[in-house]
Amino acid sequence: MKLDMSKSLYEQAVTIFPGGVSSPVRAIKPYPFYVKSASGSHITDADGNEYIDCCMGYGPLILGHAHPGVREAIAQQLEKGWLYGTPTELEIRYARKIQAYFPGMRMLRFVNTGTEATMGAIRAARGFTGRDKIVKIEGGFHGAHDAVLVKAGSGAATIGVPDSLGVPADVAKNTLQVPFNDVAAMEETLSAHRDEIACVIMEPVMGNMGPILPKDYYLRAVRNLTRDYDVLLVLDEIITGFRVSMFGAQGYYGIEPDLTTLGKIAGGGLPIGVFGGRKDIMETVAPQGGVYNAGTYNGNPLSLAAGLATVETLERERVHAKLKDRTTALGQALTDMMRHLKLDYTPVGLASMFQVFFGPQPENYEGALKSDKARYVEFWRRMLENGVFLMPSQFETNFLSAAHTQQDVDRIVQACHRSFEAMMTGPGTR
């Protein structure tokens, strides 16, 4: 595969940006490929190589790249202007649409990123309860702000230590961690810190681990425990919102949190974040209350137009049922392939999310860490050579979009077969 132009661009970028990239997840060794254009389910790099894209912008593009309806909505808004610094009627229209599918978001606030959304939700929870500590799930990712950039230690629940330089230990100490799918650890932590914890923040499906799915009883048990201990439950649906279903993972699993965060798909491919929930909690947010949140680009009309067009397309074309069928067929083909090739790898998926774990199916972060990361990197590179762009990490979920055709799925399966067969001839054969 010729990547001369990408290599040249990276050599320039590494002198300008830290690590040559604008986000660490793009730092692919020895250098990333640079995208020139994208349409539907395919992207084309600066050297003219074309790939089936299963990254889809890390999740927002459920309709595919450059979807005509979303593009038209953005174009129409551009004609009217793209920043006002005032409220717009579009805010109300889109908020009502979100509330139709997330009825627990009785009041909400538009922000600009998922990081801002989780930061705002945690601040609101702390302001409402008057408590400082929060609980997060071990290995869960809720953006790049201080309160959630913590590393796990040993034991069922550990006081967080910073996972990044520049995060004060005095901040991280207020973040407690428990393993996913472990009800006993959750109860132990809530009991040990009774009247100190403002909220539990968690992804209902752990998207930044692969994905990892909740056990049948787990989410309901967490919801009951948080009520028993008078702790707010924040469901981070930045990945799963409008992805698992129109009603998100909370609708899919039948759980109503106190606060919800949305992003990614909710912006239709443009930057957005949303946090909202119970009215009594959200009434504490400025200017109505004393929990400060503000932003020049909050409620940006371009992002709202793109997001609303995306959600309206999802509901009008009933995209989720088609996507589920296609992803289920992909998962079955991969399962059959593993059996035929006698490989101990595990395909995992939900709705339009999927991943191959190079080891047993994990139930939590500790289990995910036991996967063979080096083998996954080899798999990723071979898939790229075969024309399929997957997430470059074992701990990220891949996505199908409405733009992926059956022919795309067949090509993904064929690429997997070629990649696995090639890997079987090298060191570390399973």
N, C-alpha and C positions, 0 to 999 in steps of 0.2 A: 504494500500500500504506500503510495507516494504521499509524503507529508512535508515536503520541502517548504512550502509557504507557511504552514503552521509553525514549523521549527524556526523560521526566520522571524515571524511575528513574536514568538515567545522570547527569542533572544533580545528583541526590543523591549518587550513588556517587563522582563525580569529586571531591567534597569530603572523602571518607572514605578512598578507596583510591588508591594511586599510579596515575595514568592512568585511574582509575575502575574498574579490574578487578583480579582476583586472580591473573591470569597474562597475560603480554604477548600471547599468541596470541589473546586474546579482545578486544583493543583494535581494534575495527573502526571506521573513520571513516565519518561523523562521530560515530556512536555505535553500539554493538552492539544487537541485539534481545535482549530478556530472555525466557527460556523459563519458561512457567508449568507445563507438563506434557508428558509424552512417553509414547508407547505404541507398541510394535511398531517400525515403520519411520518413524513420524511424530512430529514435535514441534509444540507449539502455543505461541505467544509470548503475552506479557502483553496484547497488543491483540487476541488471538483469531485471528491469522493461523496457518495450518497449513502445514507444510513436509514434504516427503520429506527425511529426514535421511540424508546421505551422509558425515557427519562421525562419527557414532556415538560421541560422547565421545572423539574422537581415537583410536578404534580398539578399546577394550575390549569394546564391546557387539556381539559377533559374533552373538549370538542375538536382538538387538534390544532396545529399551527395555522395562523392566518385564516381563521374561520370567517367566511364571507359575512355572516350576520353580525358577528362581533366587530369585524372591521368596519362595516357600514355604520354601526352604532357609534363607534369612535369617530368616524369621519363626520357624521352629523353633529356630534358634540363639538368637534374642532371648529366647525363653521360658526358656532355660537360663542366660542371662547373656551379656554381650558383652565382658567383659575380666576376666581372672583373674590375670595376672602369674605364671602357672605353665604348665608344659607341658600339652598336651592330646593325647588319642588322635587327634583330628582332624588334628593336625600329621603324624602318622605315616601315616595313611591317605592324605592328600593328597600327601605326599612320595613314597609308593610309586607313586601314580598318575602323577605327573610323571616319575619314573624309568622307568616303563614306556614312555614316549614319547621321553624324553631320557636314554638309558642312560649317556651320558657323564657325567651328573650323579650320580656315585656317592656323593657327600655333598653336602648343600645347606643353605642358610640362608634362612629366610623373613625378609624385611624389609618395608618399608612403601611404597616407591616405586621406580620405575625408576632414579631418580637414586641412591638408596641402594644399589641392586643393582650398578650399574656402579662406584660408589665402593668398595663392598666387594670386588668382583672385582679391581679394580686394586690395592687395598691388599694383597689376598692374593697377587697375582702379584709385587708388589714384596717382600713379606715372604718369600715362598718363594725367590725368586731372589737377593735381596740387591742388586737393581739399582734405579736410580731412574727411568730414562727409559722412556717409553711411546711407541708409534706409534699414531696414529689416522688415519682417512681424512679427507682434506680435505672440509670441509662436513658431515661426519657429526655427529650430535647424540647425546650419551650422558648427557644430564641437565645439571643446572645446578650442578655442583661445579667447583672451581678447576682441577683437572687437565685437564679436557676443554673448558673455555671458552677456546679459543684460536682465533686467526685465521690464515688461510693467507697466505703470502707468495709470492714468485716462486721458481721452481726446482722440481726434483723433490721435494725434501724440505727443509722450512724449519723452523728452530727457532721454536716458537710464541711469539706475543706475545699478551697478554691481550685477550680479546674482550669484556671487561666491566670496568668500574671496580671496584676492590676486589680484583682478582686479582693477587697479587704476581708481578712479572716473574720472580723466582727460582723460583716454582712453574711458571709457564708454559714456562720455558726447557727443562724436562724433557719436554715434549710435542712430538714430531716429527710432521709431517704428510706424507702422500703422496696422490697422486690415486687415485681408484677406478679399477679396471680397468687399472692400470699395473703390470705385474709387474716391469719393469726398475727403476722408481722404488722399489718395495718392496725389491728386492734391493740396490740402491745404498745405501739407508738402513740396512738391517740390516748390511751389510758395513762401512759407514763408522763405525758405532757398535757394533761387535762387543764383546760382553761388557759393554755398558752398558744394554741394553734389556731390561726385564722382560717386556713383553708387547706384542702388537699387538691393539688392540681395534677391532672393526669390525662394522657391520651387514652381514649377508650380502646383503641387498637394501636399498639406501639409501632408507629410508622418508621421511626428512626432506629429500629432494630431489625427490620427485615421484610415483612411485618410479623409481629407476634400477636396472636389472637387471645382474647380473654376466655378463660374457662367459663362454662355455662353459668355458674352461680356467682362469678367473681364481681362483676359490676354491680349487681343488685346488692350483694353483701357490703360492698364499699359504700353504696348509697345509704344503706341502713345504718352502718356504723357512724358515718358522718352525722347523720341526724341524731343518733343516740348520744354522741359526744358534743353536739351543738357546734359542729365544724362545717364550714361551707365547702361544697364540692364544685370545683371548676373543671369542666371537661374541655380540654384543648382539642378542638375539632378543626384545626387549621389544615391538616391533611385530609381528615375523614369527612369534613363538612361538604355536602353536595357530592361526595365521592362514593361513600358506602351506600347511600340512598339519598333521595331528595331531602329526607329528614335527618341526614347525617347518621353517625353511629348511635347517637342517643335515641333516635327514632327506631333504628334497626334493632337495638337491644332493649328498648323500652325503659330507658333511664332518663329522668329529668333532673339535671343539675341545678345548682343555685346560680351559677354563672357559666357562660359559654364563650369560647373564642373561635373566630372564623378567620380565614385568609385564603390564600392560593386561589382555588376555583372561584371564590366569592368575588375576585377581582377580574376574572376572565382573562388573565394573563398580564394585567397591569397591577401595580403595587396597591395592596389594601390590607387592612386588618379590621376586625370588628370584635368588640367585647360587649356583652350584655347579659341580662338575667332578671332576677326578681326586682320588682319596682322599688321596694324599700332599700335594697342595696344600691341600685343605680341612682337613686335620688341623692346619694351622698357625693356624687360626682359633680365637680364644678361645671357651670356656675350655680347649680342648685344646692350643692353641698360643699364640704370642705376638702374632698379628695381631688387634687388638681390633675387635670389632663387637658392638654391643648396641643395644637399643631397647625402650622400654616396650611398644610396640604390635607388636613382631615376633611373627609367628605369631598375629595377631589372629583370633579364632575366626569373626567375621562374614565377614571377607575370605576365610578358608579355606573356609567353608561355601559362599559364593557362587562361588568359583573351582572347587571340586570339583563342584558342581552343573552348572556350565557345561561343564567338560571331560567329565563323564559324559553330558551331553546331546549334545555334539558326536560322541562315539563311538557312542552308541546310535542317533542319528538320521542318522548319516553325512552330516553337514551340508556338509562340504567339497566333495564331488562336485557337489552341487546348486548350491552357491555358485559354483563354478568355471564351470559351464555357463551360469549366468545372467550372470556378469561377462564371459565370453567373448562371449556374444551382444550385450551392451551395447557392448563394444569393437568388434565387427564393424560394428554399426549406426553407431557414431561414425566409423569409418574410411570406410564407404560415404558417409556424409554429407559428410565432408571432400572426398572425391573429387567428389561431385555439385556441391558449392558451390565447388569449385576453391580450397580454403583450404589453406595450407601449415602447418596445425597437426597435431600428432601425438598420437593417443591411445596410451597405454601402460598395460599392466596385467599383473598376475600374481595367480593365485588370485582372491581377492575384493578386491584392491587395484587402483585405477585412477586415472588422471589424464590431462588434456589439456595437453600442452606447446604453448605458443604459439611454435613454432619447431621445428627438427629434434629428433629423439629424442636426448637427451644420453647420454653414456657416463660422465660424471663431473661434479663440481661446477662446473668451469669452463664446461662445455657447458650446464649448467642455467642459469647466470647469463646466458647469451646469449638465453634465452627472453624474450619480450616481457611483462614483469611488469605493465605498465600495461594491456595488452589483457586479461590474465588477470583483473585487478581489475574491469574493465568486464564481462567475462563473468560473474564471480561475482555482481555486483550484478544483472545481468539474469536470471540463474538464480534468484536469491532472489525477484525480482519474479514469476517464473514458478512459484514454489512449491517450489523445490529448494534445499536448504542444502548447499553444497559447502564444502570447506576454503577459508578466506579467503586462502590463500597459494598461489602457484605452486609453492612448494617443500614441499608437504605432499601425502600420498597420501589419496585418498578411499576409502571402504569401502562395500561392500554387506554386508548381514547376512542371516541366515536369515529375518528378518521381511519383507524386501523381496520383494514379489510381482512376477509378470510385469507386472501393471498398473502397478506402481511404475516398473519399468524402461521400459515404454512411455512413461510420463509424463516420465521423465528425458530420453529421446531426443527427445520432442516439445519439451520445454523447451529443450534444446540447439539444436534446429533454429530455434525462434523467436528465441533469443538470438543465434545466429550471423547469421541474416538481418537482425536489427535492427542488429547491429554492422557489417554490410557497407554500410549506408547512411551510416555516420558516418565521421569522420576516421580515417586509418590503415587503410583497407580493404585486405584482402589479395586 
